[in-house]
Each structure stands twice: as C-alpha cells, then as structure tokens.
Amino acid sequence: MKMRDIFDINLKYLRPKKEYVLQLTRLGLPTGASQAVFSVAMVMVQSIVNGFGEMFIASSVITMRIDGYVVMPIFSFGTAIMVFTGQNMGAGKLDRVKQGTRQCLWMSLGTAAAIVAVIVFFGKPMARLFTNTDEIIQTSATILRILAAGYVSLSVSFVFWSVIRGAGDTVTPMWALIITNVAVRVPLSFLFASLFTEPVSIYYATLSSWVISMMFSFVFYKMGKWRTKGIVKEAAEAVAAV
C-alpha cells in the first residue's frame, strides 16, 4: 500500500470486466464440474468399501491418507506445467510448450518411479504409523501395492491433461474424467466386488481408471486440438499456424 508510485490499488481497478469474467467462467466451470463428478464417484465407491466391514474401512482410510501425500509431488508437476503452458501459449511459443512438456514428463515419471519403490519396500512401515493391528497393516500394504503401478500412469496423465488445460481447453479433460470415473471406475468397482471374494479387488478398478485416463490424455495431447484453444486470439492463431 505504501508503494503508490509503483503499484496503486483502489476501487476503480477492482471492478470486474465482463470479458474476463466470461473467460474465467468458461475455463473454471468444466474443472469444477469435473471435481463434483469425481466426488460423487468417490462416494459411490466408498459405499462399496463400507460393505466390507470395519477392518477394511480402516485399511482404506489409511491408504487414502498415504495416497494424499504420495500424489502431491505428481500434482505439483501438473500444476507447474499448466502454468508454464498458459504463459507460453499466451506468448505464442509452442516450441517451449513442447520442450517443457517433455522435461516435465521425465521429471514426473522419475518421481513416480521413486514413489513406487518406496511403496513396494516400505508399504507396511508406512501403514504401521497409523495402527498396530496386523490385519489392517497387511491390507493397507496390499492396497498400496495395487495402486503403485497406477502412480506411474497418473504422472503421465497429469502432465498431458495439465498441458491441455493450460492451453485453454478445460472441456476435454472434464469429459475424460467423467468417463474414467463414472463409466469405468464405479461400474468396475461394483463388478469386481461381486466377482471376487477379496475386498482389495475393488482397487483394481481404480488402477484401471488411471491407466485409461493416461491413454486418453496421450491421445488427445497428440491430436493437438488444444493448440487452437488459447484465450489470447493473436497468440492462438500464431500457434495454430505452426
């Protein structure tokens, strides 16, 4: 507030402009809808988990707590490349987007590989931080091993989907998330729960949805339609011409 000669804040600069509000709404609503659908899908999967008893519920809770920490580095790479893509698409620098995507993908994959190694070798000690019950520890470690390979898929899909979102296309990732969660994860969870006696089998549905999301993200990234979605018209036209 004291740096008036450099940065001036007053009410006349805080009035919303219609064009920016519409842009933010167009970009934000699909992402919000995606998260809403994802939350509903999680509730439906949780209803299946609850049917397997207290021990399995406790194991699932522990697994999700560990999962929250595990995916955070992978999320961070996605956030970084999304911002990077938005900046460079706005500047019309598609080459930098491609180069940044490759570098971010390798870093994300390397991080995911390290995470998988930790989970495989230290899954039980990690679960033991939450409980001393052997059955819960063993089940939690088993679930983590099932999901371990999926973190590699997530590291790929997050990068590609984030590039697509950063370029200005938030609708395609929305439909992909709806398909992978509503049309794949939830039905497979019910199917696996009815076909297999082991409760942990429902987490193969989660793994399957992650792998399918990775394939979708790769296909849509390679198709390249995201290149024409830039919100800065001149830059979008320059990128589309490359």
Secondary structure, DSSP 8 states (H G I E B T S, - for coil): ---TTT----GGGS---HHHHHHHHHHHHHHHHHHHHHHHHHHHHHHHHHTT-HHHHHHHHHHHHHHHHHHHHHHHHHHHHHHHHHHHHHTT-HHHHHHHHHHHHHHHHHHHHHHHHHHHHHHHHHHHTT---HHHHHHHHHHHHHHHHHHHHHHHHHHHHHHHHHTT--HHHHHHHHIIIIIIIHHHHHHHHHH-SSGGGGHHHHHHHHHHHHHHHHHHHHH-GGGG--SSHHHHHHHHT-
